């Protein structure tokens, strides 16, 4: 157990480590808000395009879709990852259910 005299220095040291850790984490992670700003558009002319223009440039609407948003981009990335995972680890025949196997849910 820490004595009363050691509590403050330990508390200050832990707080300093947390602050340093947070600042280094913030420096490593890019700001997603400023990454989507299109500086070629004046915010007084078109605020929506100014705030989201870079995202629209990086994520164009596919020709097969009438709309495209963040949820669609996440779903597409998920399906791509699942397809790649399935290609790497195909289902073994021993894991497949045959039509004549007993059904435990009847």
Helices and strands as residue ranges (DSSP letters): H 4-28, H 32-35, H 47-58, H 70-88, G 93-95
